Amino acid sequence: MQLVFCGTPQFAVPTLKLLHNAGHDIRLVVTQPDRPQGRGMNLVAPPVKQAAIEAGLPVVQPEKIRTNAELQRQLEAIQPEAIIVVAYGRIIPKWMLDLPKHGNLNLHASLLPKYRGAAPIQWAIANGEPVTGATTMRIDEGLDTGDILLQRELPIAPDQTSEDISPLLAAMGADLMAETLEGLEAGAIVSQKQDNAKASLAPILKREDGLIDFSRTALEIYNRWRGFQPWPGIYTQFRGKKLAFHRMMPLDLRGEESRPGHIVVGPDRLFVDCGSNTRMELLEVQLEGKKRMPAADFLRGHQPRSGEKLG
């Protein structure tokens, strides 16, 4: 099939590579501009651009696409049968939606209509979901509201983080997109409308999403840590400084009432009480301006007291 591919981060790379290796004619790759990164703020190409160059595919990097007459001329000249969109990071304008025969096909990292939005993997894990998945859909003018083409489930283990799940979904999604194109060519896919009543949102993460609310249970806080990797993580305040939690273990208290947010110190062990009579053992923490350290080192260096409150 003659295609245009739109994508930016590493999550989109497996789909680009698989479609190219499967023999699809990818006439153009559209990705976001190079961005400054690191201490030196040097310009770094997005992973999709790097993969496209390695494969010998033509690349364009428009800053904007909605009113981009040059991009519109390029795509109209190509007349792609489908435009593939994977984590591109831009709203697709109507002129692009109307251009290809098979439409603009999106790979979304959730089981739509659940977790529409920019951070579906993170919010599914943060909310303690036992299962997530990938969906291919035909993009419309709404936010992830288009008709579903194919879906596949992926179980989430209780200790897996967003960083663990993302590459698994990227690989699964690449296969699903290839299967979707085959099905569309064969006329074998019947699209399904989404049930908007079952929709939930997965908005882009903000730094403050990582601020710990100790009225939540220890398991809920742990799930948010799993979901919010690598950023924003989870954190609180200790003596006026930011304290990030890096490794932890949720515990239930039996016959004992918790005092949410209060520290409990044991021999070389550090705990904090959470909601609903639960407690978190902190295994590795990081105080603002310091390196990550085991809880035992934090205890020796800062001597927190039982009863002292975080937050």
LOROGU-530158 format. One record per residue (C-alpha): residue number from 0; residue in three letters; x, y, z. Coordinates in Angstrom, 1 decimal. Example, Ala and Ser with C-alpha at 12.3 -4.5 7.8 and 13.67 -1.06 7.14 Angstrom:
2
<rec koldren="0" selo="ALA" xx="12.3" yy="-4.5" zz="7.8"/>
<rec koldren="1" selo="SER" xx="13.7" yy="-1.1" zz="7.1"/>
***
This chain:
311
<rec koldren="0" selo="MET" xx="0.0" yy="0.0" zz="0.0"/>
<rec koldren="1" selo="GLN" xx="1.2" yy="3.5" zz="-0.7"/>
<rec koldren="2" selo="LEU" xx="1.5" yy="5.3" zz="2.6"/>
<rec koldren="3" selo="VAL" xx="2.5" yy="8.4" zz="4.5"/>
<rec koldren="4" selo="PHE" xx="3.8" yy="7.8" zz="8.0"/>
<rec koldren="5" selo="CYS" xx="3.4" yy="10.4" zz="10.9"/>
<rec koldren="6" selo="GLY" xx="5.1" yy="9.7" zz="14.2"/>
<rec koldren="7" selo="THR" xx="7.7" yy="11.1" zz="16.6"/>
<rec koldren="8" selo="PRO" xx="8.9" yy="9.1" zz="19.6"/>
<rec koldren="9" selo="GLN" xx="10.5" yy="5.7" zz="20.1"/>
<rec koldren="10" selo="PHE" xx="7.0" yy="4.2" zz="20.5"/>
<rec koldren="11" selo="ALA" xx="6.3" yy="4.8" zz="16.8"/>
<rec koldren="12" selo="VAL" xx="9.5" yy="3.3" zz="15.5"/>
<rec koldren="13" selo="PRO" xx="8.5" yy="-0.4" zz="15.5"/>
<rec koldren="14" selo="THR" xx="5.5" yy="0.4" zz="13.4"/>
<rec koldren="15" selo="LEU" xx="7.5" yy="2.4" zz="10.9"/>
<rec koldren="16" selo="LYS" xx="10.1" yy="-0.4" zz="10.6"/>
<rec koldren="17" selo="LEU" xx="7.6" yy="-3.2" zz="10.3"/>
<rec koldren="18" selo="LEU" xx="5.5" yy="-1.5" zz="7.6"/>
<rec koldren="19" selo="HIS" xx="8.6" yy="-0.7" zz="5.6"/>
<rec koldren="20" selo="ASN" xx="10.1" yy="-4.2" zz="5.9"/>
<rec koldren="21" selo="ALA" xx="6.7" yy="-5.7" zz="5.0"/>
<rec koldren="22" selo="GLY" xx="7.0" yy="-4.0" zz="1.6"/>
<rec koldren="23" selo="HIS" xx="4.6" yy="-1.1" zz="2.0"/>
<rec koldren="24" selo="ASP" xx="5.6" yy="2.0" zz="-0.1"/>
<rec koldren="25" selo="ILE" xx="6.2" yy="4.7" zz="2.5"/>
<rec koldren="26" selo="ARG" xx="6.5" yy="7.7" zz="0.3"/>
<rec koldren="27" selo="LEU" xx="7.0" yy="10.3" zz="3.1"/>
<rec koldren="28" selo="VAL" xx="7.7" yy="10.3" zz="6.9"/>
<rec koldren="29" selo="VAL" xx="6.4" yy="13.3" zz="8.8"/>
<rec koldren="30" selo="THR" xx="7.8" yy="13.9" zz="12.2"/>
<rec koldren="31" selo="GLN" xx="8.3" yy="16.8" zz="14.6"/>
<rec koldren="32" selo="PRO" xx="11.3" yy="19.2" zz="14.4"/>
<rec koldren="33" selo="ASP" xx="14.6" yy="18.4" zz="16.1"/>
<rec koldren="34" selo="ARG" xx="14.5" yy="19.7" zz="19.7"/>
<rec koldren="35" selo="PRO" xx="17.2" yy="20.9" zz="22.1"/>
<rec koldren="36" selo="GLN" xx="18.0" yy="18.3" zz="24.8"/>
<rec koldren="37" selo="GLY" xx="20.5" yy="17.8" zz="27.6"/>
<rec koldren="38" selo="ARG" xx="22.7" yy="20.2" zz="29.5"/>
<rec koldren="39" selo="GLY" xx="24.3" yy="21.5" zz="26.3"/>
<rec koldren="40" selo="MET" xx="20.8" yy="21.9" zz="24.7"/>
<rec koldren="41" selo="ASN" xx="22.0" yy="20.5" zz="21.5"/>
<rec koldren="42" selo="LEU" xx="19.5" yy="19.7" zz="18.8"/>
<rec koldren="43" selo="VAL" xx="18.5" yy="16.0" zz="18.8"/>
<rec koldren="44" selo="ALA" xx="16.5" yy="14.3" zz="16.0"/>
<rec koldren="45" selo="PRO" xx="13.3" yy="12.4" zz="17.1"/>
<rec koldren="46" selo="PRO" xx="13.6" yy="8.6" zz="17.0"/>
<rec koldren="47" selo="VAL" xx="11.3" yy="8.3" zz="14.0"/>
<rec koldren="48" selo="LYS" xx="13.5" yy="10.7" zz="12.0"/>
<rec koldren="49" selo="GLN" xx="16.6" yy="8.6" zz="12.9"/>
<rec koldren="50" selo="ALA" xx="14.8" yy="5.4" zz="11.9"/>
<rec koldren="51" selo="ALA" xx="13.5" yy="6.8" zz="8.6"/>
<rec koldren="52" selo="ILE" xx="17.0" yy="8.1" zz="7.6"/>
<rec koldren="53" selo="GLU" xx="18.5" yy="4.6" zz="8.4"/>
<rec koldren="54" selo="ALA" xx="15.8" yy="3.1" zz="6.1"/>
<rec koldren="55" selo="GLY" xx="16.4" yy="5.6" zz="3.3"/>
<rec koldren="56" selo="LEU" xx="13.0" yy="7.1" zz="3.6"/>
<rec koldren="57" selo="PRO" xx="12.3" yy="10.8" zz="2.9"/>
<rec koldren="58" selo="VAL" xx="11.5" yy="13.0" zz="5.9"/>
<rec koldren="59" selo="VAL" xx="9.9" yy="16.3" zz="6.5"/>
<rec koldren="60" selo="GLN" xx="9.6" yy="18.1" zz="9.9"/>
<rec koldren="61" selo="PRO" xx="7.0" yy="20.8" zz="9.8"/>
<rec koldren="62" selo="GLU" xx="6.5" yy="22.9" zz="12.9"/>
<rec koldren="63" selo="LYS" xx="2.8" yy="23.2" zz="12.1"/>
<rec koldren="64" selo="ILE" xx="0.5" yy="21.2" zz="9.8"/>
<rec koldren="65" selo="ARG" xx="-3.0" yy="22.6" zz="10.1"/>
<rec koldren="66" selo="THR" xx="-2.4" yy="25.5" zz="7.6"/>
<rec koldren="67" selo="ASN" xx="0.8" yy="24.2" zz="6.0"/>
<rec koldren="68" selo="ALA" xx="0.2" yy="24.7" zz="2.3"/>
<rec koldren="69" selo="GLU" xx="3.6" yy="23.1" zz="1.3"/>
<rec koldren="70" selo="LEU" xx="2.8" yy="19.9" zz="3.2"/>
<rec koldren="71" selo="GLN" xx="-0.7" yy="19.8" zz="1.7"/>
<rec koldren="72" selo="ARG" xx="0.8" yy="20.0" zz="-1.8"/>
<rec koldren="73" selo="GLN" xx="3.3" yy="17.3" zz="-1.0"/>
<rec koldren="74" selo="LEU" xx="0.6" yy="14.9" zz="0.3"/>
<rec koldren="75" selo="GLU" xx="-1.8" yy="15.7" zz="-2.5"/>
<rec koldren="76" selo="ALA" xx="1.0" yy="14.9" zz="-5.0"/>
<rec koldren="77" selo="ILE" xx="1.6" yy="11.5" zz="-3.3"/>
<rec koldren="78" selo="GLN" xx="-2.1" yy="10.6" zz="-3.0"/>
<rec koldren="79" selo="PRO" xx="-1.5" yy="8.0" zz="-0.3"/>
<rec koldren="80" selo="GLU" xx="-3.9" yy="5.2" zz="0.2"/>
<rec koldren="81" selo="ALA" xx="-3.6" yy="5.7" zz="3.9"/>
<rec koldren="82" selo="ILE" xx="-1.8" yy="8.0" zz="6.4"/>
<rec koldren="83" selo="ILE" xx="-0.5" yy="6.1" zz="9.4"/>
<rec koldren="84" selo="VAL" xx="-0.3" yy="8.1" zz="12.6"/>
<rec koldren="85" selo="VAL" xx="1.5" yy="6.8" zz="15.7"/>
<rec koldren="86" selo="ALA" xx="2.2" yy="9.2" zz="18.6"/>
<rec koldren="87" selo="TYR" xx="2.9" yy="12.1" zz="16.2"/>
<rec koldren="88" selo="GLY" xx="1.9" yy="14.7" zz="18.7"/>
<rec koldren="89" selo="ARG" xx="-0.1" yy="17.0" zz="16.5"/>
<rec koldren="90" selo="ILE" xx="-3.8" yy="17.3" zz="15.8"/>
<rec koldren="91" selo="ILE" xx="-4.5" yy="16.0" zz="12.3"/>
<rec koldren="92" selo="PRO" xx="-6.4" yy="18.7" zz="10.2"/>
<rec koldren="93" selo="LYS" xx="-9.5" yy="17.9" zz="8.2"/>
<rec koldren="94" selo="TRP" xx="-7.7" yy="18.3" zz="4.8"/>
<rec koldren="95" selo="MET" xx="-5.4" yy="15.4" zz="5.9"/>
<rec koldren="96" selo="LEU" xx="-8.4" yy="13.3" zz="7.2"/>
<rec koldren="97" selo="ASP" xx="-10.2" yy="13.7" zz="3.8"/>
<rec koldren="98" selo="LEU" xx="-7.2" yy="12.9" zz="1.6"/>
<rec koldren="99" selo="PRO" xx="-6.5" yy="9.1" zz="1.6"/>
<rec koldren="100" selo="LYS" xx="-8.9" yy="6.3" zz="0.5"/>
<rec koldren="101" selo="HIS" xx="-8.6" yy="4.4" zz="3.7"/>
<rec koldren="102" selo="GLY" xx="-8.3" yy="7.5" zz="5.9"/>
<rec koldren="103" selo="ASN" xx="-5.8" yy="8.3" zz="8.6"/>
<rec koldren="104" selo="LEU" xx="-5.1" yy="5.2" zz="10.7"/>
<rec koldren="105" selo="ASN" xx="-4.0" yy="5.7" zz="14.3"/>
<rec koldren="106" selo="LEU" xx="-2.3" yy="3.2" zz="16.7"/>
<rec koldren="107" selo="HIS" xx="-3.5" yy="4.1" zz="20.2"/>
<rec koldren="108" selo="ALA" xx="-2.0" yy="2.5" zz="23.3"/>
<rec koldren="109" selo="SER" xx="-5.2" yy="1.6" zz="25.1"/>
<rec koldren="110" selo="LEU" xx="-8.3" yy="-0.4" zz="24.7"/>
<rec koldren="111" selo="LEU" xx="-10.5" yy="2.4" zz="23.4"/>
<rec koldren="112" selo="PRO" xx="-12.8" yy="4.0" zz="24.4"/>
<rec koldren="113" selo="LYS" xx="-10.9" yy="3.8" zz="27.7"/>
<rec koldren="114" selo="TYR" xx="-8.0" yy="6.2" zz="28.2"/>
<rec koldren="115" selo="ARG" xx="-8.4" yy="8.6" zz="25.3"/>
<rec koldren="116" selo="GLY" xx="-5.6" yy="11.2" zz="25.3"/>
<rec koldren="117" selo="ALA" xx="-1.9" yy="11.7" zz="25.4"/>
<rec koldren="118" selo="ALA" xx="-0.8" yy="9.4" zz="28.3"/>
<rec koldren="119" selo="PRO" xx="-2.9" yy="6.2" zz="28.0"/>
<rec koldren="120" selo="ILE" xx="-0.2" yy="3.8" zz="29.2"/>
<rec koldren="121" selo="GLN" xx="0.7" yy="5.9" zz="32.2"/>
<rec koldren="122" selo="TRP" xx="-2.8" yy="6.4" zz="33.4"/>
<rec koldren="123" selo="ALA" xx="-3.9" yy="2.8" zz="32.9"/>
<rec koldren="124" selo="ILE" xx="-1.0" yy="1.6" zz="35.2"/>
<rec koldren="125" selo="ALA" xx="-1.5" yy="4.5" zz="37.7"/>
<rec koldren="126" selo="ASN" xx="-5.1" yy="3.5" zz="38.1"/>
<rec koldren="127" selo="GLY" xx="-4.2" yy="-0.1" zz="38.7"/>
<rec koldren="128" selo="GLU" xx="-5.6" yy="-1.7" zz="35.6"/>
<rec koldren="129" selo="PRO" xx="-4.7" yy="-5.4" zz="35.2"/>
<rec koldren="130" selo="VAL" xx="-5.1" yy="-5.2" zz="31.4"/>
<rec koldren="131" selo="THR" xx="-4.3" yy="-2.7" zz="28.7"/>
<rec koldren="132" selo="GLY" xx="-3.9" yy="-3.1" zz="25.0"/>
<rec koldren="133" selo="ALA" xx="-3.6" yy="-1.5" zz="21.6"/>
<rec koldren="134" selo="THR" xx="-6.2" yy="-0.2" zz="19.2"/>
<rec koldren="135" selo="THR" xx="-6.1" yy="0.7" zz="15.6"/>
<rec koldren="136" selo="MET" xx="-8.7" yy="3.3" zz="14.6"/>
<rec koldren="137" selo="ARG" xx="-9.7" yy="5.6" zz="11.8"/>
<rec koldren="138" selo="ILE" xx="-9.1" yy="9.2" zz="13.0"/>
<rec koldren="139" selo="ASP" xx="-11.9" yy="11.7" zz="13.0"/>
<rec koldren="140" selo="GLU" xx="-12.0" yy="15.3" zz="14.2"/>
<rec koldren="141" selo="GLY" xx="-12.5" yy="14.3" zz="17.9"/>
<rec koldren="142" selo="LEU" xx="-9.9" yy="13.3" zz="20.5"/>
<rec koldren="143" selo="ASP" xx="-9.4" yy="9.5" zz="19.9"/>
<rec koldren="144" selo="THR" xx="-13.1" yy="9.2" zz="19.1"/>
<rec koldren="145" selo="GLY" xx="-12.8" yy="7.5" zz="15.7"/>
<rec koldren="146" selo="ASP" xx="-14.1" yy="4.1" zz="14.6"/>
<rec koldren="147" selo="ILE" xx="-12.2" yy="1.1" zz="16.0"/>
<rec koldren="148" selo="LEU" xx="-10.7" yy="-1.2" zz="13.4"/>
<rec koldren="149" selo="LEU" xx="-8.8" yy="-3.8" zz="15.5"/>
<rec koldren="150" selo="GLN" xx="-7.8" yy="-4.3" zz="19.2"/>
<rec koldren="151" selo="ARG" xx="-5.5" yy="-6.6" zz="21.1"/>
<rec koldren="152" selo="GLU" xx="-5.1" yy="-7.0" zz="24.9"/>
<rec koldren="153" selo="LEU" xx="-1.9" yy="-7.0" zz="27.0"/>
<rec koldren="154" selo="PRO" xx="-1.9" yy="-8.1" zz="30.7"/>
<rec koldren="155" selo="ILE" xx="-0.1" yy="-5.8" zz="33.1"/>
<rec koldren="156" selo="ALA" xx="1.8" yy="-7.6" zz="35.9"/>
<rec koldren="157" selo="PRO" xx="1.5" yy="-6.0" zz="39.4"/>
<rec koldren="158" selo="ASP" xx="5.2" yy="-4.9" zz="39.3"/>
<rec koldren="159" selo="GLN" xx="5.4" yy="-3.6" zz="35.7"/>
<rec koldren="160" selo="THR" xx="5.9" yy="0.1" zz="35.1"/>
<rec koldren="161" selo="SER" xx="5.1" yy="2.4" zz="32.1"/>
<rec koldren="162" selo="GLU" xx="8.7" yy="1.9" zz="30.9"/>
<rec koldren="163" selo="ASP" xx="8.2" yy="-1.9" zz="30.9"/>
<rec koldren="164" selo="ILE" xx="4.8" yy="-1.8" zz="29.2"/>
<rec koldren="165" selo="SER" xx="5.5" yy="0.8" zz="26.5"/>
<rec koldren="166" selo="PRO" xx="7.9" yy="-1.3" zz="24.3"/>
<rec koldren="167" selo="LEU" xx="5.6" yy="-4.3" zz="24.6"/>
<rec koldren="168" selo="LEU" xx="2.7" yy="-2.2" zz="23.4"/>
<rec koldren="169" selo="ALA" xx="4.8" yy="-0.7" zz="20.6"/>
<rec koldren="170" selo="ALA" xx="5.7" yy="-4.1" zz="19.3"/>
<rec koldren="171" selo="MET" xx="2.2" yy="-5.4" zz="19.6"/>
<rec koldren="172" selo="GLY" xx="0.8" yy="-2.3" zz="18.0"/>
<rec koldren="173" selo="ALA" xx="3.2" yy="-2.6" zz="15.0"/>
<rec koldren="174" selo="ASP" xx="1.8" yy="-6.1" zz="14.3"/>
<rec koldren="175" selo="LEU" xx="-1.7" yy="-4.8" zz="14.8"/>
<rec koldren="176" selo="MET" xx="-1.2" yy="-2.0" zz="12.3"/>
<rec koldren="177" selo="ALA" xx="0.2" yy="-4.4" zz="9.7"/>
<rec koldren="178" selo="GLU" xx="-2.8" yy="-6.7" zz="10.2"/>
<rec koldren="179" selo="THR" xx="-5.1" yy="-3.7" zz="9.9"/>
<rec koldren="180" selo="LEU" xx="-3.7" yy="-2.7" zz="6.5"/>
<rec koldren="181" selo="GLU" xx="-3.9" yy="-6.3" zz="5.2"/>
<rec koldren="182" selo="GLY" xx="-7.5" yy="-6.4" zz="6.4"/>
<rec koldren="183" selo="LEU" xx="-8.4" yy="-3.1" zz="4.8"/>
<rec koldren="184" selo="GLU" xx="-6.9" yy="-4.2" zz="1.5"/>
<rec koldren="185" selo="ALA" xx="-8.8" yy="-7.4" zz="1.6"/>
<rec koldren="186" selo="GLY" xx="-12.0" yy="-5.6" zz="2.6"/>
<rec koldren="187" selo="ALA" xx="-12.2" yy="-7.9" zz="5.7"/>
<rec koldren="188" selo="ILE" xx="-12.4" yy="-5.3" zz="8.5"/>
<rec koldren="189" selo="VAL" xx="-15.7" yy="-4.0" zz="9.8"/>
<rec koldren="190" selo="SER" xx="-15.2" yy="-0.8" zz="11.8"/>
<rec koldren="191" selo="GLN" xx="-17.0" yy="-0.3" zz="15.1"/>
<rec koldren="192" selo="LYS" xx="-18.3" yy="2.9" zz="16.6"/>
<rec koldren="193" selo="GLN" xx="-16.9" yy="3.7" zz="20.1"/>
<rec koldren="194" selo="ASP" xx="-19.3" yy="3.7" zz="23.0"/>
<rec koldren="195" selo="ASN" xx="-18.8" yy="7.2" zz="24.3"/>
<rec koldren="196" selo="ALA" xx="-20.5" yy="6.4" zz="27.6"/>
<rec koldren="197" selo="LYS" xx="-17.6" yy="4.1" zz="28.5"/>
<rec koldren="198" selo="ALA" xx="-14.9" yy="6.6" zz="27.6"/>
<rec koldren="199" selo="SER" xx="-12.2" yy="7.8" zz="30.1"/>
<rec koldren="200" selo="LEU" xx="-9.5" yy="10.4" zz="29.6"/>
<rec koldren="201" selo="ALA" xx="-5.7" yy="10.1" zz="29.9"/>
<rec koldren="202" selo="PRO" xx="-4.5" yy="13.7" zz="29.9"/>
<rec koldren="203" selo="ILE" xx="-0.9" yy="14.7" zz="29.4"/>
<rec koldren="204" selo="LEU" xx="1.1" yy="14.3" zz="32.6"/>
<rec koldren="205" selo="LYS" xx="1.9" yy="17.3" zz="34.7"/>
<rec koldren="206" selo="ARG" xx="4.6" yy="17.6" zz="37.4"/>
<rec koldren="207" selo="GLU" xx="2.0" yy="18.0" zz="40.1"/>
<rec koldren="208" selo="ASP" xx="0.5" yy="14.6" zz="39.2"/>
<rec koldren="209" selo="GLY" xx="3.4" yy="13.1" zz="41.0"/>
<rec koldren="210" selo="LEU" xx="2.7" yy="14.9" zz="44.3"/>
<rec koldren="211" selo="ILE" xx="1.7" yy="12.1" zz="46.8"/>
<rec koldren="212" selo="ASP" xx="-1.7" yy="12.3" zz="48.5"/>
<rec koldren="213" selo="PHE" xx="-1.2" yy="10.1" zz="51.6"/>
<rec koldren="214" selo="SER" xx="-5.0" yy="9.7" zz="52.0"/>
<rec koldren="215" selo="ARG" xx="-4.7" yy="7.2" zz="49.1"/>
<rec koldren="216" selo="THR" xx="-3.9" yy="3.6" zz="50.0"/>
<rec koldren="217" selo="ALA" xx="-0.3" yy="2.4" zz="49.8"/>
<rec koldren="218" selo="LEU" xx="-1.2" yy="0.3" zz="46.8"/>
<rec koldren="219" selo="GLU" xx="-2.8" yy="3.3" zz="45.0"/>
<rec koldren="220" selo="ILE" xx="0.4" yy="5.3" zz="45.6"/>
<rec koldren="221" selo="TYR" xx="2.6" yy="2.5" zz="44.5"/>
<rec koldren="222" selo="ASN" xx="0.5" yy="2.1" zz="41.3"/>
<rec koldren="223" selo="ARG" xx="0.9" yy="5.8" zz="40.6"/>
<rec koldren="224" selo="TRP" xx="4.6" yy="5.4" zz="41.0"/>
<rec koldren="225" selo="ARG" xx="4.5" yy="2.6" zz="38.4"/>
<rec koldren="226" selo="GLY" xx="2.5" yy="4.6" zz="36.0"/>
<rec koldren="227" selo="PHE" xx="4.5" yy="7.9" zz="36.3"/>
<rec koldren="228" selo="GLN" xx="7.8" yy="6.4" zz="35.2"/>
<rec koldren="229" selo="PRO" xx="10.1" yy="7.9" zz="34.1"/>
<rec koldren="230" selo="TRP" xx="8.4" yy="11.2" zz="34.7"/>
<rec koldren="231" selo="PRO" xx="7.1" yy="12.8" zz="36.9"/>
<rec koldren="232" selo="GLY" xx="7.7" yy="10.0" zz="39.4"/>
<rec koldren="233" selo="ILE" xx="6.1" yy="10.5" zz="42.8"/>
<rec koldren="234" selo="TYR" xx="7.3" yy="12.9" zz="45.5"/>
<rec koldren="235" selo="THR" xx="6.5" yy="14.7" zz="48.8"/>
<rec koldren="236" selo="GLN" xx="8.1" yy="17.2" zz="51.1"/>
<rec koldren="237" selo="PHE" xx="10.5" yy="16.4" zz="54.0"/>
<rec koldren="238" selo="ARG" xx="11.6" yy="19.3" zz="56.1"/>
<rec koldren="239" selo="GLY" xx="10.8" yy="21.8" zz="53.3"/>
<rec koldren="240" selo="LYS" xx="12.7" yy="19.8" zz="50.6"/>
<rec koldren="241" selo="LYS" xx="11.4" yy="17.6" zz="47.8"/>
<rec koldren="242" selo="LEU" xx="11.7" yy="13.9" zz="48.7"/>
<rec koldren="243" selo="ALA" xx="11.2" yy="11.5" zz="45.8"/>
<rec koldren="244" selo="PHE" xx="10.3" yy="7.8" zz="46.3"/>
<rec koldren="245" selo="HIS" xx="12.2" yy="5.4" zz="44.0"/>
<rec koldren="246" selo="ARG" xx="11.6" yy="1.9" zz="45.4"/>
<rec koldren="247" selo="MET" xx="8.9" yy="0.9" zz="47.8"/>
<rec koldren="248" selo="MET" xx="6.7" yy="-1.8" zz="49.1"/>
<rec koldren="249" selo="PRO" xx="3.0" yy="-1.4" zz="50.0"/>
<rec koldren="250" selo="LEU" xx="1.8" yy="-3.1" zz="53.2"/>
<rec koldren="251" selo="ASP" xx="-1.5" yy="-3.7" zz="55.0"/>
<rec koldren="252" selo="LEU" xx="-1.8" yy="-2.9" zz="58.7"/>
<rec koldren="253" selo="ARG" xx="-3.7" yy="-5.5" zz="60.6"/>
<rec koldren="254" selo="GLY" xx="-5.3" yy="-4.3" zz="63.9"/>
<rec koldren="255" selo="GLU" xx="-3.4" yy="-1.0" zz="63.8"/>
<rec koldren="256" selo="GLU" xx="-4.7" yy="2.4" zz="62.7"/>
<rec koldren="257" selo="SER" xx="-2.6" yy="4.4" zz="60.2"/>
<rec koldren="258" selo="ARG" xx="-1.9" yy="8.1" zz="60.4"/>
<rec koldren="259" selo="PRO" xx="-1.6" yy="9.1" zz="56.8"/>
<rec koldren="260" selo="GLY" xx="1.6" yy="11.0" zz="55.9"/>
<rec koldren="261" selo="HIS" xx="3.4" yy="10.2" zz="59.2"/>
<rec koldren="262" selo="ILE" xx="6.8" yy="8.5" zz="59.3"/>
<rec koldren="263" selo="VAL" xx="7.4" yy="5.3" zz="61.2"/>
<rec koldren="264" selo="VAL" xx="11.1" yy="4.4" zz="61.9"/>
<rec koldren="265" selo="GLY" xx="12.2" yy="0.8" zz="62.6"/>
<rec koldren="266" selo="PRO" xx="15.7" yy="-0.6" zz="62.9"/>
<rec koldren="267" selo="ASP" xx="17.3" yy="0.4" zz="59.6"/>
<rec koldren="268" selo="ARG" xx="13.8" yy="0.6" zz="58.0"/>
<rec koldren="269" selo="LEU" xx="11.7" yy="3.5" zz="57.0"/>
<rec koldren="270" selo="PHE" xx="7.9" yy="3.5" zz="56.6"/>
<rec koldren="271" selo="VAL" xx="5.2" yy="6.1" zz="56.0"/>
<rec koldren="272" selo="ASP" xx="1.5" yy="5.6" zz="56.8"/>
<rec koldren="273" selo="CYS" xx="-1.1" yy="5.9" zz="54.0"/>
<rec koldren="274" selo="GLY" xx="-4.9" yy="5.8" zz="53.8"/>
<rec koldren="275" selo="SER" xx="-7.3" yy="3.0" zz="54.8"/>
<rec koldren="276" selo="ASN" xx="-4.9" yy="1.5" zz="57.4"/>
<rec koldren="277" selo="THR" xx="-2.1" yy="0.8" zz="54.9"/>
<rec koldren="278" selo="ARG" xx="1.6" yy="1.6" zz="55.1"/>
<rec koldren="279" selo="MET" xx="4.5" yy="2.0" zz="52.6"/>
<rec koldren="280" selo="GLU" xx="8.0" yy="0.7" zz="53.3"/>
<rec koldren="281" selo="LEU" xx="10.4" yy="3.1" zz="51.6"/>
<rec koldren="282" selo="LEU" xx="13.4" yy="1.2" zz="50.1"/>
<rec koldren="283" selo="GLU" xx="15.1" yy="3.9" zz="48.1"/>
<rec koldren="284" selo="VAL" xx="14.6" yy="7.7" zz="48.2"/>
<rec koldren="285" selo="GLN" xx="16.1" yy="10.8" zz="46.9"/>
<rec koldren="286" selo="LEU" xx="16.2" yy="14.1" zz="48.8"/>
<rec koldren="287" selo="GLU" xx="16.4" yy="17.3" zz="46.7"/>
<rec koldren="288" selo="GLY" xx="20.0" yy="18.1" zz="45.7"/>
<rec koldren="289" selo="LYS" xx="21.2" yy="14.5" zz="46.7"/>
<rec koldren="290" selo="LYS" xx="21.7" yy="11.2" zz="45.0"/>
<rec koldren="291" selo="ARG" xx="19.3" yy="8.3" zz="45.2"/>
<rec koldren="292" selo="MET" xx="20.0" yy="6.3" zz="48.4"/>
<rec koldren="293" selo="PRO" xx="18.8" yy="3.2" zz="50.3"/>
<rec koldren="294" selo="ALA" xx="16.4" yy="4.0" zz="53.1"/>
<rec koldren="295" selo="ALA" xx="19.0" yy="2.9" zz="55.7"/>
<rec koldren="296" selo="ASP" xx="21.5" yy="5.6" zz="54.4"/>
<rec koldren="297" selo="PHE" xx="18.7" yy="8.2" zz="54.5"/>
<rec koldren="298" selo="LEU" xx="18.0" yy="7.2" zz="58.1"/>
<rec koldren="299" selo="ARG" xx="21.6" yy="7.6" zz="59.2"/>
<rec koldren="300" selo="GLY" xx="22.2" yy="10.8" zz="57.3"/>
<rec koldren="301" selo="HIS" xx="18.9" yy="12.7" zz="58.1"/>
<rec koldren="302" selo="GLN" xx="17.6" yy="10.9" zz="61.2"/>
<rec koldren="303" selo="PRO" xx="13.9" yy="11.3" zz="60.6"/>
<rec koldren="304" selo="ARG" xx="11.8" yy="10.7" zz="63.7"/>
<rec koldren="305" selo="SER" xx="8.7" yy="8.4" zz="64.1"/>
<rec koldren="306" selo="GLY" xx="5.6" yy="10.7" zz="64.1"/>
<rec koldren="307" selo="GLU" xx="7.2" yy="13.3" zz="61.8"/>
<rec koldren="308" selo="LYS" xx="4.9" yy="14.2" zz="58.9"/>
<rec koldren="309" selo="LEU" xx="5.7" yy="14.3" zz="55.2"/>
<rec koldren="310" selo="GLY" xx="4.1" yy="16.7" zz="52.9"/>
***
